[in-house]
Amino acid sequence: MNSRNMRTDFGRAEFMLLGVAAIWGGSYAVAKQALLQVPVLEFLCLRFGLTFVLLLPALRPLFQGQARRCLMVGCILGANLMAVFVCETWGVTLTTASHAAFLISLCVAFTPLVEWWMLGRRPTARVVAAVALALAGAALLSAKSNVSSGTTAFGWGDALMVGAAVLRALMVCLTQRLAGTQAVPALTLTALQSGLIAAGVAVLAWITPSPAWVGLPSGLDFWGQVAFLVLGCTLFAFYAQNHAASRTSPSRVSLLMGSEPAFGAMVAVLWLGEDVSPLGWAGGAMIVAAAVWVTLPQSQPRRYALPVIGATRARRR
């Protein structure tokens, strides 16, 4: 009965992560449009400030004797996540939405290495093969995206997305290590992370020569984009990732999240009109195939008992 419940929960976690990948895949195109109207740090402060306000009721455990544990985990993971989003959001402004989605998938390759270093878990041959397939797909997608965008240079936007991929790999392992052992409620963790990001980017804007903040746009398109990012990409996605990351392995989380580029490319092509070649779509299919492959149940090898000659003779007597 326990094993059946574990299998059900494990499957639900994987399904949630695939939903997160689809939503986050589309977030690059949405964010790119919103960032045409406001600077990066102002946009992040607005997005995560609204999320924090909506999740204020989730901070109740802080007043029920769990303050120290929740604050420790929330501050560590929140600082890491702020670095991820600063790199990602600035990267999106300097490269195409499809290219951003392609390059962030490199976290699939980085996570097993970080997991091995941080958690001491040597990746299995199956995970290594799936990582290799996903990495090859990401490389193919990135190369074709460069060609379609008319440049072969690896610019600052690309470098920021690669940095975000490394930080994402670290985030997955930290979530597994801290949230799983400290048992912090997922919504409470999401609220703390959002509040820390909103406050952190505000301080960052104050101490750095960042662009001046502008008045908030009044158009419905902008607020629709903010609503999608707050409700879908932040509230649901962070909760789902925090919930699932503590219930499955970091490598499996990253491989499932590696399907992001396929979703991101579809949204970029259909909405923004970006060009992705047939080989680029093939690269996306490779990443999705790697994510599906790693979630398939492994068949247990059939065990054959070798006859014990002495015991056989004893029974015959």
C-alpha positions in Angstrom: 0.0 0.0 0.0 2.8 2.4 0.8 4.6 1.6 -2.4 1.4 2.2 -4.4 1.0 5.6 -2.7 4.6 6.5 -3.5 4.2 5.6 -7.1 1.0 7.8 -7.4 2.7 10.8 -5.7 5.8 10.3 -7.9 3.7 10.3 -11.1 1.8 13.4 -10.0 5.1 15.2 -9.3 6.4 14.5 -12.8 3.1 15.6 -14.4 3.3 18.9 -12.4 6.9 19.5 -13.6 5.9 19.0 -17.2 3.2 21.6 -16.7 5.7 23.9 -15.3 8.0 23.4 -18.3 5.1 24.3 -20.7 4.2 27.5 -18.7 7.9 28.5 -18.3 8.6 27.8 -22.0 6.0 30.4 -22.9 7.2 32.9 -20.3 10.2 34.0 -22.4 8.0 35.4 -25.1 5.6 37.0 -22.6 8.5 38.5 -20.6 10.2 39.8 -23.7 7.0 41.7 -24.7 6.5 43.1 -21.1 10.2 44.2 -20.9 9.7 46.5 -23.9 7.7 48.7 -21.5 9.6 48.6 -18.2 13.2 48.1 -17.1 14.4 44.7 -15.9 14.7 45.3 -12.2 11.4 47.3 -12.0 9.7 44.4 -13.8 11.1 41.8 -11.4 10.2 43.9 -8.4 6.6 44.3 -9.7 6.2 40.6 -10.6 7.5 39.2 -7.3 6.1 41.9 -5.1 2.6 41.1 -6.4 3.3 37.4 -5.8 4.4 38.0 -2.2 1.3 40.1 -1.5 -0.9 37.3 -2.8 0.9 34.7 -0.7 0.9 36.6 2.6 -1.6 34.0 4.1 1.0 31.3 3.4 3.4 32.9 5.9 1.3 31.5 8.8 3.9 28.8 9.7 6.2 31.6 10.6 4.0 32.4 13.6 3.6 28.8 14.6 7.1 27.9 15.8 8.6 27.3 12.4 10.1 30.8 11.8 13.8 29.9 12.1 13.5 26.8 9.8 11.4 28.6 7.2 13.5 31.7 7.1 16.7 29.8 6.8 15.5 27.7 3.8 13.6 30.6 2.2 16.6 33.0 2.4 19.1 30.5 0.9 16.8 29.4 -1.9 15.4 32.9 -2.5 18.9 34.4 -2.9 19.7 31.6 -5.5 16.4 32.2 -7.3 16.9 35.9 -7.4 20.3 35.3 -9.2 18.5 33.0 -11.6 15.8 35.5 -12.5 18.2 38.5 -12.8 20.3 36.5 -15.3 17.3 35.1 -17.2 15.4 38.4 -17.4 18.4 40.4 -18.6 19.3 37.6 -20.9 15.9 37.7 -22.5 16.3 41.4 -23.4 19.6 40.7 -25.2 18.7 37.6 -27.2 15.6 36.0 -28.9 12.9 34.3 -26.9 13.5 31.0 -28.6 17.3 31.2 -28.1 16.7 32.0 -24.4 14.5 28.9 -24.0 17.1 26.8 -25.8 20.1 27.8 -23.7 18.3 27.5 -20.3 17.9 23.8 -21.1 21.6 23.4 -20.5 20.7 23.0 -16.8 19.8 19.4 -17.8 23.5 18.7 -18.4 24.7 20.7 -15.4 22.4 19.2 -12.7 23.8 15.7 -12.5 27.3 17.1 -12.0 26.0 19.5 -9.3 24.0 16.6 -7.8 27.1 14.4 -7.8 29.2 17.2 -6.2 26.6 18.3 -3.6 24.6 15.2 -2.8 27.1 12.5 -3.6 24.8 10.7 -6.0 26.5 9.2 -9.0 24.3 9.4 -12.1 23.2 6.1 -13.6 24.0 5.1 -17.2 20.4 5.8 -18.2 20.5 9.4 -16.8 23.9 10.0 -18.4 22.5 8.9 -21.8 19.4 11.0 -21.4 21.5 14.0 -20.4 23.7 13.5 -23.5 20.6 13.3 -25.7 19.1 16.5 -24.2 22.5 18.3 -24.4 22.8 17.4 -28.1 19.3 18.7 -28.7 20.0 21.9 -26.9 23.3 22.4 -28.9 21.4 21.8 -32.2 18.6 24.2 -31.2 21.1 26.9 -30.2 23.1 26.6 -33.4 20.0 26.9 -35.5 18.7 29.8 -33.5 21.9 31.6 -34.0 21.7 31.1 -37.8 18.0 32.2 -37.9 18.8 35.3 -35.9 21.5 36.3 -38.4 24.4 36.0 -36.0 27.0 33.4 -35.0 28.4 35.3 -32.1 27.9 34.2 -28.5 26.7 37.5 -27.0 26.0 38.8 -23.5 22.4 37.5 -23.6 23.6 34.0 -24.4 26.2 34.2 -21.6 23.5 35.3 -19.1 21.3 32.4 -20.1 24.1 29.9 -19.6 24.8 31.4 -16.2 21.1 31.1 -15.3 21.2 27.4 -16.4 24.1 26.8 -13.9 22.2 28.6 -11.2 19.1 26.6 -11.9 21.0 23.3 -11.5 22.2 24.5 -8.2 18.7 25.5 -7.3 17.3 22.1 -7.9 19.9 20.4 -5.7 19.5 23.0 -3.0 15.7 22.5 -3.0 16.2 18.8 -2.7 18.7 19.1 0.1 17.0 21.9 2.2 13.2 21.7 1.5 13.2 17.9 1.6 15.0 17.7 5.0 13.6 20.8 6.6 9.9 20.1 5.6 9.0 23.7 4.8 5.5 24.1 3.3 5.8 24.7 -0.5 3.6 27.8 -0.5 5.4 29.3 2.5 8.7 28.7 0.7 7.3 30.3 -2.5 6.1 33.4 -0.5 9.5 33.8 1.2 11.4 33.5 -2.1 9.1 36.0 -3.8 9.5 38.5 -1.0 13.2 38.2 -0.9 13.5 38.6 -4.7 11.3 41.7 -4.7 13.3 43.3 -1.9 16.6 42.1 -3.4 16.1 43.6 -6.8 14.9 46.9 -5.3 18.2 47.1 -3.3 20.1 46.0 -6.4 18.5 48.8 -8.4 19.4 51.3 -5.7 23.1 50.4 -5.4 23.8 49.8 -9.1 23.7 52.2 -12.1 20.6 50.5 -13.5 18.1 52.3 -15.8 15.7 54.7 -14.1 12.3 53.3 -13.1 9.4 54.4 -15.3 5.7 54.8 -14.5 3.7 51.6 -14.8 2.0 51.1 -18.1 -1.8 51.2 -18.1 -2.4 49.0 -21.1 -4.4 45.7 -20.7 -1.8 43.8 -22.7 1.0 44.6 -20.2 -1.1 43.7 -17.1 -2.3 40.5 -18.9 1.4 39.6 -19.3 2.1 40.4 -15.7 -0.9 38.3 -14.6 0.3 35.3 -16.6 3.8 35.6 -15.1 2.5 36.1 -11.5 -0.3 33.5 -11.5 1.1 30.9 -13.9 4.8 31.2 -14.0 5.3 32.2 -10.3 2.5 31.0 -8.1 1.7 27.7 -9.8 5.2 27.0 -11.1 7.1 27.7 -8.0 4.7 25.8 -5.8 4.8 22.8 -8.2 8.6 22.8 -8.5 9.1 23.2 -4.7 6.5 20.4 -4.1 7.9 18.0 -6.7 11.7 18.7 -6.3 11.6 17.3 -2.8 9.9 14.1 -4.0 12.0 13.1 -6.9 15.7 13.3 -7.9 17.3 16.5 -9.1 18.4 15.0 -12.3 14.9 13.8 -13.1 13.5 17.3 -12.3 16.0 19.0 -14.7 15.3 16.5 -17.4 11.6 17.1 -17.2 12.2 20.8 -17.1 14.4 20.3 -20.2 11.2 20.2 -22.3 11.0 24.0 -21.9 12.7 24.8 -25.2 10.1 22.9 -27.2 7.3 24.9 -25.6 9.3 28.1 -25.7 10.0 27.7 -29.4 6.4 27.0 -30.3 5.2 30.2 -28.5 8.0 32.3 -30.0 7.2 31.1 -33.5 3.4 31.3 -33.2 3.2 34.6 -31.3 6.4 36.5 -32.0 7.0 35.2 -35.5 10.6 34.0 -34.7 12.0 31.5 -37.2 13.0 28.0 -36.1 14.3 25.6 -38.8 13.3 21.9 -39.1 16.6 20.9 -37.6 15.8 23.3 -34.7 12.5 21.5 -34.1 14.4 18.2 -34.3 16.6 19.4 -31.5 13.5 20.3 -29.4 12.2 16.8 -30.1 15.4 15.3 -28.8 15.1 17.2 -25.5 11.4 16.1 -25.1 12.4 12.5 -25.9 15.1 12.6 -23.2 12.6 14.0 -20.7 10.0 11.2 -21.5 12.7 8.5 -21.6 13.9 9.2 -18.1 10.4 9.1 -16.7 9.6 5.6 -18.1 9.6 2.9 -15.4 12.7 0.8 -15.4 12.0 -2.9 -15.8 13.5 -5.0 -13.2 15.8 -7.8 -14.6 14.3 -11.3 -14.0 16.3 -13.2 -11.5 16.9 -16.9 -12.0 17.8 -19.0 -9.0 20.7 -21.3 -9.6 20.0 -24.8 -8.4 21.9 -25.9 -5.4 23.0 -29.4 -6.1 23.5 -30.5 -2.5 20.0 -29.3 -1.5 18.5 -31.1 -4.5 20.0 -34.3 -3.5 18.9 -33.9 0.1 15.3 -33.4 -1.0 15.5 -36.5 -3.2 16.6 -38.6 -0.3 
